[in-house]
């Protein structure tokens, strides 16, 4: 059982006092204070994850469809600036993830990112962030299912209306989200991780053997330093930021770990190391072999047959992204409602809790279906999501959390002053990505809708969005 999620936030003062007492006596080492300070309540034990299964979940959360936009980002920025941007975002999100660990150690009763807002800004901030959190996860799931519709259209040569191909993955994801434990997602995660790696390997091998999908006589060339416009630069940075967007689910993973303060940091460092290496290798190899013929999603850069095979293998990974992100959103809404109605039954399995879980899941995937059809373009929905939400959930909010934890001593030493300056800089970068990114994303979307050569000229279209 996740003991902390069974208690409403109104008990936070008692739990914080108990936690402080445990720190002073040297007890807080292998479990959370709520496990001993509060009696065990009826319900299933949700704290089952160790560092290895947590690491696999983290890899599945991030190493997914985001990697498919990186070769195109290198094409826009140039090879060297693109690699620097990937390394920079990788290091930055590792630091932001460690701030979340620090916050969880101080407030081990939190079960998701929105819970953290209660301790920073009270109920109003919690409600505001909760709405933003759900809409952000809606956009991420929508981008995954847009990728699925591209894959199904590509594999079937546009056998059905694109709206129907949007509906299919939403129904499957709804079914996959019926189990209520992240350990189920961990079991599914192995398949997802293997599928994305295999799909990308097929594309790289095909590009190395046969070259890119391009007109006859096409000469592959790469640019070390690109000369993008402001719109192109910001959109490329947003694409890279989206590839590192899994931080917002970190608290949810910690809440289901047996010993998150001890085991989450190693899981985080393993996941980030694997992720950055994979991102750089995939982005450089595909861009180096395809040159200016590289596409977004990147699988379309390969010749037709290998690209179709790659899309077929990719399907489990896309569904896995929908599963992990979707269950994070549903779990948040479920816990929030239960805390305010029947807090003693958060982890109990009965008719009411199952009906609530299925009802929330159904509403979530219906809204996601509507959004994915309203903005049916992969790059546009990635950029809009990155600008409005991911910039804050991945970077800005964690710096706000750092200031909450260290406000009184932020200028007490040279080290604290340097770290505070870093967090001020992160917040400034977040504001730039939000304001500049939203402007450039909407401008790019309008240009696509107004392009006479584009088949996707509006929402809820049956037009073919396949890569060929």
C-alpha positions in Angstrom: 0.0 0.0 0.0 1.1 3.5 -0.7 0.6 4.8 2.9 1.1 8.4 2.0 -1.5 8.5 -0.7 -4.1 7.3 1.7 -4.0 10.5 3.8 -5.4 13.8 2.6 -3.1 16.8 2.3 -4.7 18.3 5.5 -2.4 15.9 7.5 0.7 17.4 6.0 1.9 19.2 9.2 1.7 16.0 11.3 3.6 14.0 8.7 6.3 16.7 8.2 6.8 16.8 12.0 7.1 13.0 12.1 9.6 13.1 9.3 11.7 15.8 11.0 11.8 13.7 14.2 12.9 10.7 12.2 15.7 12.7 10.6 17.0 13.9 14.0 17.1 10.4 15.4 18.8 9.0 12.4 15.9 6.7 11.5 15.0 8.0 8.0 17.1 5.6 5.9 15.2 2.7 4.4 11.6 3.5 4.4 9.2 6.5 4.5 8.2 7.9 7.9 4.5 7.4 7.1 5.1 3.6 7.1 5.7 3.6 10.8 4.1 6.7 12.1 0.7 5.8 10.7 -1.1 2.4 11.0 -1.5 0.2 8.0 -4.8 0.7 6.3 -6.8 -1.7 4.2 -5.7 -1.8 0.6 -3.2 -3.2 -1.8 0.6 -2.6 -1.4 1.5 -0.2 -4.3 5.1 0.4 -3.1 6.7 -2.5 -5.1 9.3 -0.9 -7.4 13.0 -1.3 -7.0 15.7 0.8 -8.7 15.9 -1.5 -11.8 12.2 -1.6 -12.6 12.0 2.1 -11.9 14.9 2.7 -14.3 13.1 0.7 -17.0 9.9 2.7 -16.5 11.9 6.0 -16.7 13.5 4.8 -20.0 10.1 4.0 -21.4 8.7 7.4 -20.3 11.4 9.3 -22.2 13.0 7.1 -24.8 10.0 6.9 -27.0 8.5 9.0 -29.8 10.6 12.0 -28.8 13.7 10.5 -30.3 12.0 10.5 -33.7 12.2 14.3 -33.9 15.9 14.7 -33.0 17.5 14.1 -36.4 15.3 16.8 -37.9 16.4 19.1 -35.1 20.1 18.5 -36.0 19.3 19.3 -39.6 17.9 22.7 -38.4 20.5 23.6 -35.9 23.5 22.0 -37.4 25.3 18.9 -36.2 27.5 20.5 -33.5 24.9 22.9 -32.0 22.4 20.0 -32.1 24.7 17.7 -30.1 25.5 20.5 -27.6 21.7 21.1 -27.2 21.1 17.3 -26.5 23.9 17.2 -24.0 22.7 20.4 -22.4 19.1 19.3 -22.0 20.3 15.9 -20.7 22.4 17.4 -18.0 19.8 20.0 -17.1 17.0 17.4 -16.7 19.3 15.2 -14.6 19.8 18.1 -12.2 16.0 18.9 -12.2 15.3 15.2 -11.5 17.6 15.3 -8.5 15.8 18.4 -7.2 12.6 16.3 -7.2 14.4 13.6 -5.2 15.3 16.3 -2.6 11.7 17.5 -2.5 10.4 13.9 -2.0 12.9 13.4 0.8 11.5 16.5 2.5 7.8 15.7 1.7 7.5 11.9 1.4 3.7 12.1 1.4 3.5 13.4 -2.1 2.3 11.0 -4.8 2.6 13.2 -8.0 4.0 16.5 -9.2 0.8 18.4 -8.4 1.0 17.3 -4.7 4.3 19.3 -4.6 2.4 22.4 -5.5 0.4 22.2 -2.3 3.5 22.7 -0.2 4.8 25.5 -2.4 1.8 27.6 -3.0 -1.2 26.2 -1.1 -4.5 25.0 -2.5 -4.9 27.6 -5.3 -1.5 26.7 -6.8 -2.4 23.0 -6.4 -5.7 23.3 -8.3 -4.1 25.4 -11.1 -1.2 23.0 -11.5 -3.5 20.0 -11.4 -5.5 21.3 -14.4 -2.3 22.1 -16.3 -0.8 18.7 -15.4 -3.7 16.8 -16.9 -3.8 18.9 -20.1 -0.1 18.4 -20.5 -0.4 14.6 -20.3 -3.3 14.8 -22.7 -1.1 16.5 -25.3 1.7 14.0 -24.8 -0.7 11.0 -25.3 -2.2 12.8 -28.3 1.2 13.1 -29.9 1.8 9.4 -29.3 -1.5 8.5 -31.0 -0.8 10.8 -33.9 2.4 8.8 -34.4 0.3 5.7 -34.3 -2.1 7.0 -37.0 0.9 7.9 -39.2 2.2 4.3 -38.7 -1.2 2.7 -39.5 -1.7 4.9 -42.6 1.8 4.1 -43.8 1.4 0.3 -43.2 -2.0 0.1 -44.8 -1.5 2.6 -47.7 -4.2 4.8 -46.1 -6.9 2.0 -46.0 -9.1 3.9 -43.6 -10.0 7.5 -42.8 -7.3 9.0 -40.5 -9.9 9.7 -37.8 -10.5 6.0 -37.6 -6.8 5.3 -37.3 -6.8 7.9 -34.5 -9.6 6.0 -32.7 -7.9 2.6 -32.7 -4.9 3.5 -30.5 -7.0 5.4 -28.1 -9.2 2.4 -27.5 -6.2 0.1 -27.0 -4.6 2.6 -24.6 -7.8 2.9 -22.7 -7.8 -0.9 -22.2 -4.1 -1.0 -21.3 -4.7 1.7 -18.6 -7.4 -0.5 -16.8 -4.8 -2.0 -14.4 -4.1 0.4 -11.5 -0.5 -0.3 -10.7 2.7 1.0 -12.4 4.3 -2.4 -11.9 2.1 -3.5 -14.8 3.6 -0.7 -16.9 7.1 -1.9 -15.8 6.4 -5.4 -17.2 5.1 -3.9 -20.5 8.1 -1.5 -20.6 10.6 -4.1 -21.7 8.7 -4.7 -24.9 8.4 -1.0 -25.5 12.1 -0.2 -25.0 13.1 -3.1 -27.3 10.7 -2.0 -30.0 11.9 1.6 -30.2 15.5 0.6 -30.3 14.8 -2.1 -33.0 12.8 0.3 -35.1 15.5 3.0 -35.1 18.2 0.3 -35.8 16.3 -0.8 -38.9 16.1 2.7 -40.2 19.9 3.3 -39.6 20.8 0.1 -41.3 18.5 0.8 -44.3 19.9 4.3 -44.6 23.5 2.9 -44.5 22.7 0.3 -47.2 20.2 2.0 -49.5 20.4 5.7 -48.7 17.5 7.9 -47.8 14.0 8.2 -49.4 14.9 10.9 -51.9 14.7 11.9 -55.6 17.3 10.2 -57.9 20.7 11.9 -57.8 20.2 13.3 -54.4 23.5 14.1 -52.7 23.6 13.5 -49.0 25.3 16.4 -47.1 25.4 17.5 -43.5 25.7 21.0 -42.0 28.0 21.4 -39.0 26.5 24.8 -38.1 23.1 25.6 -39.4 21.6 29.1 -40.1 18.0 28.7 -38.9 15.5 31.5 -38.5 14.2 32.4 -35.1 11.1 30.2 -35.6 13.1 27.3 -36.8 15.6 27.6 -33.9 12.9 27.7 -31.2 10.9 24.8 -32.7 14.1 22.7 -32.9 14.9 23.4 -29.3 11.3 22.5 -28.3 11.6 19.2 -30.2 14.7 18.4 -28.2 13.0 19.5 -24.9 10.1 17.2 -25.7 12.5 14.2 -25.9 13.4 14.9 -22.2 9.8 15.5 -21.0 9.5 12.5 -18.6 10.5 14.4 -15.5 6.9 15.2 -14.7 6.2 11.5 -14.0 9.2 11.1 -11.6 7.3 11.8 -8.4 4.6 9.2 -9.4 7.3 6.6 -9.9 8.9 7.5 -6.6 5.6 7.1 -4.8 5.5 3.4 -5.9 9.1 2.6 -5.0 10.0 0.6 -1.9 12.8 3.0 -1.0 12.7 6.0 -3.3 15.2 8.3 -1.4 17.9 5.6 -1.7 17.0 3.9 -5.0 15.7 6.7 -7.2 19.0 8.6 -7.7 20.8 5.5 -9.2 17.8 4.8 -11.4 17.8 8.4 -12.6 21.5 8.5 -13.4 21.3 5.2 -15.2 18.3 6.3 -17.2 19.8 9.7 -18.2 23.1 8.2 -19.2 21.4 5.6 -21.4 19.1 8.2 -22.8 21.7 10.8 -23.8 23.9 8.2 -25.5 21.0 6.8 -27.4 19.7 10.2 -28.5 23.1 11.4 -29.7 23.9 8.1 -31.6 20.4 8.0 -33.2 20.3 11.7 -34.1 23.8 11.8 -35.5 23.6 8.5 -37.5 20.2 9.2 -39.1 21.1 12.8 -39.9 24.5 11.8 -41.2 23.1 9.1 -43.5 20.0 11.0 -44.6 21.3 14.6 -44.7 18.7 17.1 -45.8 16.3 14.3 -46.7 15.7 13.6 -43.0 12.1 13.8 -41.9 10.2 14.1 -38.7 9.3 11.5 -37.5 12.7 10.2 -38.5 11.5 6.7 -39.6 10.2 8.3 -42.9 13.8 9.0 -43.9 14.4 5.4 -44.9 13.2 3.7 -48.1 9.6 2.6 -48.2 9.9 -1.1 -47.2 12.3 -0.6 -44.3 10.3 2.4 -43.1 7.1 0.3 -43.0 8.9 -2.5 -41.1 10.2 0.0 -38.6 6.8 1.6 -38.1 5.3 -1.9 -37.5 8.0 -2.7 -34.9 7.4 0.8 -33.3 3.8 0.2 -32.5 4.4 -1.3 -29.0 6.6 1.6 -28.0 4.0 4.1 -29.0 1.3 2.2 -27.0 3.8 2.0 -24.1 4.1 5.8 -24.1 0.3 6.1 -24.0 0.2 3.5 -21.2 2.7 5.1 -18.9 1.7 8.7 -19.4 -2.0 7.9 -19.5 -1.9 5.9 -16.2 0.0 8.8 -14.6 -2.8 11.2 -15.5 -5.6 8.8 -14.5 -3.9 7.9 -11.2 -3.5 11.6 -10.3 -7.2 12.3 -10.9 -8.3 9.1 -9.1 -6.2 9.9 -6.0 -7.4 13.5 -6.0 -11.1 12.6 -6.1 -10.6 9.8 -3.5 -8.8 12.1 -1.1 -11.8 14.4 -1.1 -14.5 11.7 -0.9 -13.3 8.5 0.7 -9.6 9.0 1.8 -9.5 5.6 3.6 -10.3 3.7 0.4 -7.7 5.2 -2.0 -6.0 1.8 -2.6 -9.0 -0.4 -1.9 -10.5 -2.4 -4.8 -14.3 -2.3 -4.7 -17.2 -1.4 -7.0 -17.0 2.3 -6.4 -13.2 2.7 -6.8 -13.2 0.5 -10.0 -16.1 2.5 -11.5 -14.3 5.7 -10.7 -11.1 4.5 -12.2 -12.8 3.3 -15.4 -14.9 6.5 -15.7 -11.8 8.8 -15.3 -9.9 6.7 -17.9 -12.7 6.9 -20.4 -13.0 10.7 -20.1 -9.3 11.1 -20.3 -9.0 9.1 -23.6 -12.0 10.7 -25.1 -10.5 14.2 -24.6 -7.2 13.0 -25.9 -8.9 11.7 -29.1 -10.6 15.1 -29.6 -7.3 17.0 -29.2 -5.3 14.6 -31.4 -7.8 15.2 -34.2 -7.9 19.0 -33.6 -4.1 19.2 -34.0 -3.3 16.2 -36.3 0.3 17.2 -37.0 3.1 15.4 -35.1 5.7 18.3 -35.0 3.0 20.9 -34.1 1.5 19.1 -31.2 5.0 18.4 -29.8 6.0 22.0 -30.0 2.8 23.4 -28.5 3.0 20.9 -25.7 6.6 21.7 -25.1 6.0 25.5 -25.1 3.0 25.6 -22.8 3.5 22.8 -20.4 6.7 20.8 -20.7 9.0 23.8 -20.4 7.5 24.4 -16.9 7.0 20.8 -15.8 10.4 19.7 -16.9 12.5 22.7 -16.0 10.8 25.8 -14.4 8.8 24.1 -11.6 11.8 22.2 -10.3 13.7 25.4 -9.8 10.7 26.8 -8.0 10.8 23.7 -5.8 14.5 24.3 -5.1 13.8 27.9 -4.0 11.1 26.6 -1.7 13.5 24.1 -0.1 16.4 26.6 0.1 14.9 30.1 0.3 16.4 31.1 3.6 19.9 29.9 2.8 20.0 30.5 -0.9 22.6 33.3 -0.5 24.4 32.0 2.6 27.5 30.7 0.8 29.2 31.0 -2.5 28.0 27.5 -3.5 24.4 28.3 -2.7 24.7 31.6 -4.6 25.9 29.7 -7.7 23.2 27.1 -7.5 20.5 29.9 -6.9 21.9 31.7 -10.0 21.5 28.5 -12.0 17.9 28.1 -10.9 17.2 31.8 -11.8 18.6 31.0 -15.2 16.5 27.9 -15.6 13.3 29.9 -14.8 14.3 32.6 -17.4 14.9 29.9 -20.0 11.5 28.4 -19.2 9.8 31.8 -19.8 11.6 32.1 -23.1 10.6 28.7 -24.3 7.0 29.3 -23.2 6.5 32.7 -24.8 8.7 32.3 -27.9 7.8 28.7 -28.3 4.0 29.2 -28.3 4.4 32.0 -30.9 6.6 29.9 -33.2 4.5 26.8 -32.8 1.2 28.5 -33.7 2.9 30.2 -36.7 4.2 26.9 -38.0 0.8 25.2 -37.5 -1.0 28.0 -39.4 1.6 27.8 -42.2 0.9 24.0 -42.6 -2.8 24.5 -42.6 -2.5 27.2 -45.3 0.0 25.3 -47.4 -1.8 24.3 -50.7 0.5 21.3 -51.0 -0.4 19.9 -47.5 -3.0 17.2 -47.2 -3.6 18.1 -43.6 -5.6 21.3 -44.1 -7.6 21.3 -40.9 -8.9 19.3 -37.8 -10.7 16.0 -38.0 -9.5 15.3 -41.4 -9.6 12.0 -43.3 -6.6 13.0 -45.3 -3.6 10.7 -45.6 -0.9 11.6 -43.1 1.4 8.7 -44.0 5.1 9.3 -44.6 4.9 8.4 -48.4 
